[in-house]
Amino acid sequence: MLLRRPSPLPADPGQNARKIVSWNLLRRTGAAVDCLVDLIERERPDLLLMQEATQEIAALTERVGGVFARAPLPGRIHGPAMWSPTPWEKPPEIVALPSGVLIDRVCQVLDCGDFGVANVHLSHGQVLNRRQLRRIALHLPQRAAVLGDYNIVGPALLPGFRDVGPRRPTHAMVDVLPLRLDRCLVRGLVCHERSVLPRGLSDHHPIVVRLAPAPEGAATMGRLRGMAEAVGRLRRAGAPGTSGRRGRPGSGAAAASPK
């Protein structure tokens, strides 16, 4: 089986690029404020997204300044949170997601001016978490990024969005099976940097991306390329009606059998 190489990263991020870090902290027993202070001082992000953040994490602003917002999950001690070194025009919007059997989920959506950012911690159900992504997309502008703990195995299947996050595993199930659960999907944006950071005290690795708005022409080409890749996946899966032309009229060519 041939593995497709990731697209090369653009060389010049430009002035509008933002460095975003996303980290599932592992509530209470994982990464605490001290860990976040070290991360901020080392990475200098423009935006820090957190999942499984408890109320104690709000003390982050006492240590490093900036602004902080948290959205606890209904009936839970934790939820998604955001930190920025500079004030926001308005606080993040809280979006309720389709509910699972045990946990009701919410996400945060922040208007960054040039584009929107959604901070997510999706359910474990592999149909439900993709439904949650589609709900989130309804609350995002044309240029947008969705980062966080996806709990997804396989492609996210969010129409119009591209997976530009790092390809390395970010979590190990029962410390054995490596999984790439922490991801970044974008629409109308270019990723100039992506990496996975050391895990620290959490059970997840933080991920880092540097994003900037794509030129209008590049955004259109990205959507077309995404459509072509989707058709290619369907053809490889043998979906009906995607095997191409079965022969030109009058040529007497027989239909080619897929292999």
N, C-alpha and C positions, 0 to 999 in steps of 0.2 A: 504494500500500500504506500502510495506517495503522500508525503506530508507537505502541505502548502506552507511556504515561508511567510512569516508576518510581513506586512508592507513596511518598507523603510520609513523611518521617522523623518518628517520635514526638518530641515536644518535650522531655519530661523523662526523662533517662536513669536517675535514681534512684541510690541509694547502692550498688547491687549491679552497676552497669555496669563493664565492663572495657574499657580501650583496648588493642587488639591491632594490632600492625604485623607484616606478612609481607613478606619480601624475598628474592628469588633473588639471591645475591651474585655469581655468576659466578666459579667456583672459581679461586683463585690470581691471575688476571689482572684481577679485578673489584674489588668493594668489600672493603676490609680493615678491620682493627680500628679505625683512625682514623675511617673513614667511619661505623662503627657507633656509636662514642662520640659523634660529632656528632649522629647520628640520635636516640640515646637522650636526649641533653641537650636537644635541640630538641622532641621529641615527648612525652617522659616516658611511655612505654607501660607498661602493667601486665604485658604479655607481648610479647616479640619472637620471632617465628618466622623462621628462616632456612633457605634451601635452598642446596645446593652449598657448605656450610660445610666448610672444611678444619681440620686440627688447630690451625693457627695462631690460629683464631678463639677458642679457649679462653682466650687471654690477655685477653679482654674483661673478665673478672672482676677482673683486676689493675688495670684502669683505672677501672671504674665500680662494682665490687662486685657484689652479687647472686649468683644461682646460674645455672649453665650445664650443659647436657646435649647431647651430640651422638651421632648414630647413623650411623656411616659405612656406605655401601652396600657389600655384599660385593664385595671385590676392587677397590674404588675409593678414591680419596683424599678423597672428599667425601661429604656426606650431609646430612640434615636436622638442625637444631639449634634449641634453645630457650634464651632468657635471660629471667630475671625479677628484678626488684629485691628481691623478698621470697622466702624459702624456700618450697619445695613441701612438702606433707604427705608425698608419696612421689615418687620420680623418674618421668619419663615412661615409659610402656610402649612397647616397640618391637614393632611389628606387621609381620610379613612379608607382602608382597603377591604376587599372581599375577605370575609372572616374564615378562619380555619375551625377545626373541631375544638381545639383547646385554647387558642390564643387569638385575640382580636388584634389586628395589626394597623399601624398608621405609618405614614412617612412624612418627611419634611420637604417642602419645595421652596427654594430660595431664588429670588430674582436678583441676579448679579449684574444686571444692566445689559451687558452684551449677550448674555445667555442665561438660561435657568439651570439649576442644579437640584436634583432629587436625591435625598439621603434615605436609603432603603435597608430594611432587614426583613426579607420575604419569608413566607412560610416554607415548610419542608415539602409539602405536596407538590409534585412535579407538574401538575395541571394548574393547581391553585396559584402557585407563584407566578406563572406566566399570565394568568388572568389579572393578578395584582399589577404586573408591569403594564398591561394595557390600560388599566384604570389610571395609573400614574401618568402615562403619556397624554391623557386627556387634559391634564393640568399643567402641561409644559408648553413653553413657546417653541417656535420653529427651530431655534438653536438651543440645544439642551443636552445635559449629561445626566445619567442615572448611575450613581455609585453606591457601593455598600456590600453587605452580605446577602447574596442572591439565594443561597441554599439551592442552587440549580445544578443539576448534572446534565451536561450536554448543552446545545445552543439555547440561547434565551428566546429566540423566535419573536422578537419585537419588531414589527414592520417599520421600516424607515430608519432604524438605528443600526450602528456598527459597533462591534465589540473591539475596543482599542486598548483595553487594559493589559497588564502584564500576563504572560502565558504560563508562568510558573505556578505550582500549587501554593495555596495560601492557608490551608488547613489540613490536618491529618485526622481522619476519623479513627477513634479509639487508638490514636497515636501510631496507626499502621497504614491506612489507606490514604494516600495524598489526593486532595481535591482542590480544584480552583473555584472556590465559592465566592471570593471577593472580586468583583468585576467593575468595569466601567463601560457603559454603552453610550454612544453619542449620536446626535443628529445635527448636521450643519456645523460641526466643529472639527478641528484638526488636533491630533495628539502629537506633541513635540517631545514628550518624555514619558516613560513608564518604567516602573521598577517595583520590586517587592523588598520590603525592609525586614530586618530581624524581628522575630516574633516577640521577644521580651516576655512579660509575665502572662500574656493572653494566650489563648489557644488558636488565635488567628494572627497571621502576618499583616501589618499595615501595607497598603498599596499606595503608590504615588503616581499621579499623572500631571502633565502640564498641558493645558488645553487653551485653544484660541479659536475665535470665529473663523470659519472657512470662507474664502472668497466665494462670491455667488456662483461663479462657474464651477468651481471645485465642489461646492455643495451639490449642484445638480449632477455632476459626474459621479459623485459618491452614491447618490440615490440610484442612478442607473446601474452602477457596478453592484450595489447591493441586490437589485432585482435580478441581475444576471446570475449572481452567485446563488440566489434562491432557486432559480430555474435549474441551474446545474445540479444542486442538491436533489431536487425532485427527479431529474433524469437519472442520476446515479441510483436513486432509490427505486426506480422503475415505476414512477407514478404514471397513470393513464394519461394519454394525450401529450406527453412531453418527450416522445422519442424522436421528434423531428419529422421531416418529410419522408414518406414511404416510397418515394420514387417519382420522377417527373412524368407528366402525362405523355403517353406515346413512347416512352423510353423502354417499356417492358421490364423495368428494374423491379426486382422483388424486394419486399420489405426486409430490412436488415434486422436480424435478431439481436436484441441487446445482450451484452455479455456482462 
